[in-house]
Amino acid sequence: MDENSVRDEIAHLRREVARLNNHRFIKVHNSIPRLVMFQLYRGIAFGLGGVLGATVFLSITVWSLSQIDFIPIIGDWAKEIIEIIQPELDVDVQIEERP
């Protein structure tokens, strides 16, 4: 290798390192307060997504199980759950409808 190609390679490496150091990921992880805030927001989003996903999944599962009439045990069990939940929902709706 000649000296010019080595210099070109070193210059190219320096440009790449400078480009990587300017990347947002590196900037966030170089600052402790930014890293803490990033992780806090990430945790909040992860927790909220998990709760919402589980709520949607369970409500669809319970509703679909309540529609099953040919398996009496599962259908009756799901209907009992809906009957327990439904009066609470009716009370909430009545409270909100008052002027």
C-alpha positions in Angstrom: 0.0 0.0 0.0 1.3 3.4 -0.8 1.2 6.3 1.6 -1.7 8.2 -0.3 -4.1 5.2 0.0 -3.4 4.9 3.7 -4.1 8.6 4.2 -7.3 8.4 2.2 -8.4 5.4 4.3 -7.7 7.3 7.5 -9.5 10.4 6.2 -12.5 8.2 5.3 -12.5 6.6 8.8 -12.4 10.0 10.4 -15.4 11.2 8.4 -17.3 8.0 9.3 -16.5 8.4 13.0 -17.5 12.1 12.9 -20.8 11.1 11.2 -21.5 8.4 13.8 -20.7 10.8 16.7 -23.3 13.2 15.3 -25.9 10.4 15.2 -29.0 11.0 17.5 -28.5 7.7 19.2 -25.0 8.6 20.3 -26.0 12.1 21.3 -28.7 10.7 23.6 -26.4 8.2 25.2 -23.6 10.7 25.8 -25.8 12.8 28.1 -27.1 11.3 31.3 -30.2 13.5 31.6 -31.1 12.8 28.0 -30.6 9.1 28.5 -32.8 9.1 31.7 -35.6 11.0 29.9 -35.4 8.8 26.9 -35.6 5.6 29.0 -38.5 7.2 31.0 -40.5 7.9 27.9 -39.6 4.5 26.5 -40.9 2.8 29.7 -44.1 4.8 29.8 -44.8 4.0 26.1 -44.0 0.3 26.7 -46.2 0.1 29.8 -49.1 1.9 28.2 -48.9 -0.2 25.0 -48.9 -3.4 27.1 -51.9 -2.4 29.1 -53.9 -1.2 26.1 -53.0 -4.3 24.1 -53.9 -6.7 27.0 -57.2 -4.8 27.5 -58.2 -5.1 23.8 -57.1 -8.7 23.6 -59.0 -9.8 26.8 -62.1 -7.9 25.9 -62.2 -9.5 22.4 -61.5 -12.9 23.9 -64.2 -12.6 26.6 -66.7 -11.3 24.0 -66.0 -14.1 21.6 -66.2 -16.7 24.3 -69.6 -15.3 25.4 -70.9 -15.9 21.8 -70.1 -19.6 22.1 -73.4 -21.4 23.0 -72.5 -24.9 22.0 -69.9 -25.2 24.8 -72.1 -24.5 27.8 -69.3 -24.2 30.4 -67.3 -21.6 28.6 -70.3 -19.7 27.2 -71.9 -19.5 30.6 -68.7 -18.5 32.3 -68.1 -15.7 29.8 -71.7 -14.5 30.1 -71.3 -14.3 33.9 -68.2 -12.1 33.5 -70.1 -9.8 31.1 -73.0 -9.6 33.5 -70.7 -8.6 36.3 -69.0 -6.0 34.2 -72.1 -4.6 32.5 -73.9 -3.1 35.5 -70.7 -1.1 36.3 -70.7 0.2 32.7 -74.4 1.1 32.9 -73.8 3.1 36.1 -70.9 5.0 34.5 -73.0 5.8 31.4 -75.9 7.0 33.5 -73.6 9.3 35.6 -72.2 10.8 32.4 -75.6 11.4 30.8 -76.8 13.7 33.7 -76.8 17.4 32.8 
